C-alpha cells in the first residue's frame, strides 16, 4: 500500500488517502501532485509515478464534519496511550477496549471505548475497570476534532520520506525526533 498525504491549499496536512484516489483527483483537477514515490504506475496508454503528496486546488476545506468513529481515531483521541497503564505505543501494539464489556450490553461507541495495550486488555478481560482493580486515566468521550493526519502519530520511521517536509511542525515526528 502506498498512502498519499493530502495537503490543504495552504500546504498543511489534511488527511491521508490511497494513491488510487489521489490519481483520480489529479485527473479531475481537484488536486495537484506535489511529490511522488519512485514506483511507476502504468496503464494502457500512460504511465506516471505514484503520488506521495497532493495539494487540494480549491480553497474550501470543510472542518464542520463530526469525527468518524474508527480504531485509528480512538487511538488519536487517546494520544496512542493505553488508558490503563499510560504507556505510549505504536498502533500495532494497541487495541481498543470496551469500558462496559459488550457481554454486559456495552456498545462500540465513542463514550464506551478507550485505547488499551494488549497486556492491560487481557488483564481487564470481560470486567469493568473497577471489577478488575484498574483505573482509567481519562474517561472516554466523543471528540469535536482530532489533530491533523492522525495516522502519522507513529514511529518516525513509519512516515514516508516525501511527507516529512510537510508534516514537521504539526505535532508529527520528523527524522529521528519524536
N, C-alpha and C positions, 0 to 999 in steps of 0.2 A: 504494500500500500504506500502510495506517495501522497501524503496530505499537502494541501495548498493553504498558505496563510493568506487570508483576505484582509486587506487594509481599507480603512475609510478613505474618502477622497483627500483627507488631510494627513495621510500616511501613518495613521496609528492602527494598531492591531484591532480587528473587529471580530473575526471568527475563523474557524478552520473548516475548510470544505474539501471534498475529494477532488482529485485532479480532473476527473471526468466533467464534473460540474464547472470547474474553472475553464475548461476548454469550451464548453457550451456558452458560458457567459462571455468569454472573449470573442467568440464567433458572433454573438448577438450585439457586441459593442457595449456591454454593460460593465465590463472590467477591462483594464489594460494589464498586460503581463509585464511585471517589473523585474522578476528574476526567474531563472529556470534551473531545473536539475540537468544533469548530464544525460540522463535517459532520453532517448529519442522515441517519440510516438509516431507510428507510421499508419497511414490509411491508403486506400486505393489510389488517391490522386494527390496526396500531400504528406508531408512529414514535418514534425516540429518537436522541439524539446519540451519535456513535461513542465508545466508551470509550477514553480515553487512558491512564488509570491505574486499576488494580483492586487490591483487597486481599483476600487469602485470608481466609476466615472461620474456618477450623479452625486450631488451634494446632500441628499436626504438619507440619513441612516436612522431608521426607526429605533428608538430606545424605549418605547412605551409597551413593548410586549412583556408579558409576565415571564418569569423564569420557568422554563420547562423542567419538569422533574426527570432526572436521569442520574445514573450512577456517578458520572463524572461531575455533574453539577452538585451532587451531595458532597462529594469529596472536596470540591472547590469551596463550597459554603463552610465546611469544617476545616479548611486550610490544610487538607491532606494529613490531618492528625487524628489518631484514634481518640474518640471522645471518652474512653475509659482510662487508658494509661497515659495519654497525652503525647505519645511518640509520633513524630512525623515520618511518613513512609512514602515510597513510590506507589503509584496506583496499583501496580501488580501485586503489592503486598497488603492491599486493603480490600475490604468488602463493606457492605452496609448491614446494619443490624436494626431489627425492629425493637424499639424500646418496649412496647407492649407486644409480646410474641404473636405471630399470626395464629397459632393454635388457640389463643385466647381472644381472638377477634381483632387483633391489631392490624391496621391497614398499611399498605405500602404507599405512604404519602409523606410530604414534607414534615409534618408535625409528629411523625412517629418513627422516622428513620435517622440514624446517625452513622457516621463513619466509624469503623472499628477495624483493628488488626485481627488477623486470624486467631491469634492466641486468646485475646480478650473475648472474641465472639464465641470460641469454643468453651471458654470458662463460664460465660453467661448462659449459654445453652438456651433452653426454652423458658427461661425465667425472666422476671422483671429485674432491673438493676438492683433494686432493694433486696429482693429474694436471694440474689447471687452475691450480696455483700459488696456491690460495685457502685461507684458514684459517677454520675455523668458530669463531665467538665462543663458542658453547656447543653441546655435543653434544645431539642430540635425546633426549627421554625422555618416558615416559608420566606425565602429572601426576596427583597424587592429588586435586587440586581446582584450581579456577580462580577468579579474582576474580569477584565478582557482576556480572551484567549485562555480559558481555564485549562485546556489540555496541555499547556506548556509548563504547568507548575509541577514539573517532574525533575529528574536528574538533568543537569546541564547537557550531558552527552546525548540525551534523547532529542534535543532540539536540532532540526536540520540547519546546517551552516547558513544557507541563504536567508533564513529567518532572523538570525541574530542581530543584524543591524537595525531591524525594525522593532524588535522586542525589548532591547536593552532600555531600561528606564521605566518600564511598565510593570515592575514587580516580578519580572521573569528572569530566569537565570541567563547569564551571558558568559560564554567561555567557561572557565573553571570556577567562577564565583557563584555563590548561591544567595 
